């Protein structure tokens, strides 16, 4: 079967970036170094039907401005789809909202992070289990990633293996089985995307007693985080061998 990564869109990016013709699927496609013929995009939050699992090689679930706790009907559709894909060992990578949706689908608990918003360039600490994880192994024990979220995985599913955390979010990365991962941070974001998010949400950020200017000045690039996307593609290819 030819390589087809399904990008399940659970929402779109902020208005300023959409106006430039950019959205999640573009950053994922570029980050994975794939052509547009090697990806399929499903706008599930707009009611588009998911393809048959026999038509895809791997799955990415995007971030979203929505909240998992709203429990929209399409959340159940995606959850059941991913449960079936997981049983078939189709590699799955959930990002931000997608990370939370996977945790919820497998019995974890999602809600507003008691420590509030996390946005900008953040430090991620890997757990001991990450050293033998096929996606995260080889990364620095502490690396930089981009983040933007209000909700978090408050309790991991019972079967999950914790892979990464930080002071704001103890459940930043996890794995289920051997080929399903959740990442709260955004490997598809670079510092300029984070800058746009901070600038667009500066009023809300300031109202939460965070300093947008400090966050902007703290932005740095995150190449180790970005390296996870082509690595995920290699994992998907290996399952087809």
SULGIFEN-V308310 format. One record per backbone hydrogen bond with DSSP energy under -0.5 kcal/mol. CO is the residue of the C=O (numbers start at 1). NH is the residue of the N-H. E is the energy in kcal/mol with one decimal. If there is no record, write none. Layout:
co nh e
CO NH E
CO NH E
//
This chain:
co nh e
4 6 -0.6
4 57 -3.4
4 58 -1.2
5 7 -0.6
5 40 -2.4
6 8 -0.7
6 60 -2.9
7 9 -0.8
7 42 -2.5
8 10 -0.5
8 62 -2.3
9 44 -0.5
9 45 -1.3
14 17 -0.6
14 18 -2.2
15 19 -2.3
17 20 -0.9
17 22 -2.0
18 21 -1.9
23 26 -1.0
23 27 -1.7
24 28 -2.6
25 29 -2.3
26 30 -2.4
27 31 -2.7
28 32 -2.2
29 34 -2.2
30 33 -1.1
35 38 -1.7
36 39 -0.8
38 5 -2.7
40 7 -3.4
41 43 -0.5
42 9 -2.7
42 44 -2.0
43 46 -1.8
43 48 -1.7
44 47 -1.7
52 55 -2.1
53 56 -1.3
57 91 -0.6
58 6 -3.0
59 93 -2.3
60 8 -3.4
60 62 -0.5
61 95 -2.7
62 98 -0.5
63 10 -0.6
67 70 -1.6
68 71 -2.1
72 75 -1.6
72 76 -0.8
73 76 -0.8
73 77 -1.3
74 78 -2.6
75 79 -2.7
76 80 -2.5
77 81 -2.0
78 82 -2.6
79 83 -2.3
80 84 -2.0
81 85 -2.3
82 86 -2.8
83 87 -1.8
84 88 -1.3
85 90 -2.5
86 89 -1.5
89 91 -0.5
91 59 -2.3
92 181 -2.6
93 61 -2.3
94 183 -3.0
95 98 -2.7
96 100 -2.3
97 101 -2.9
98 102 -2.2
99 103 -2.0
100 104 -2.6
101 105 -2.5
102 106 -1.8
103 108 -3.5
104 107 -1.4
109 154 -2.0
109 155 -1.9
111 152 -2.8
113 116 -2.2
118 149 -2.3
120 147 -2.2
122 145 -2.7
124 126 -0.5
124 143 -2.0
125 165 -2.3
127 130 -1.0
128 131 -1.2
129 132 -1.2
130 133 -1.3
133 137 -2.3
136 139 -1.8
141 126 -2.9
143 124 -3.1
144 225 -0.7
145 122 -3.3
146 186 -3.2
147 120 -2.3
149 118 -2.3
150 113 -2.8
152 111 -2.0
152 154 -0.9
155 109 -2.5
157 160 -1.7
160 162 -0.5
161 175 -1.8
163 127 -2.6
164 172 -1.1
164 173 -1.7
165 125 -3.4
169 166 -1.8
169 172 -0.6
172 184 -3.4
172 185 -0.5
173 163 -3.1
173 164 -1.6
174 182 -2.2
175 161 -2.7
176 179 -0.7
176 180 -1.1
179 92 -2.5
180 176 -2.9
181 94 -2.9
182 174 -2.1
183 96 -2.8
185 187 -0.7
186 146 -0.5
186 189 -1.2
190 194 -2.1
191 195 -2.2
192 196 -2.0
193 197 -2.0
194 198 -2.5
195 199 -2.7
196 200 -2.5
197 201 -1.7
199 202 -1.1
201 205 -2.6
202 206 -2.6
203 207 -2.0
204 208 -0.9
205 208 -0.8
205 210 -2.0
206 209 -1.8
210 212 -0.7
211 215 -2.1
212 216 -2.5
213 217 -2.5
214 218 -1.1
216 219 -1.2
222 226 -2.1
223 227 -1.6
225 228 -1.6
226 229 -1.4
226 230 -0.6
227 231 -1.4
228 232 -2.0
229 233 -1.7
230 234 -1.9
231 235 -1.9
232 236 -2.4
233 237 -2.8
234 238 -2.2
235 239 -1.4
236 240 -0.7
237 240 -1.0
237 241 -0.7
238 241 -0.6
//
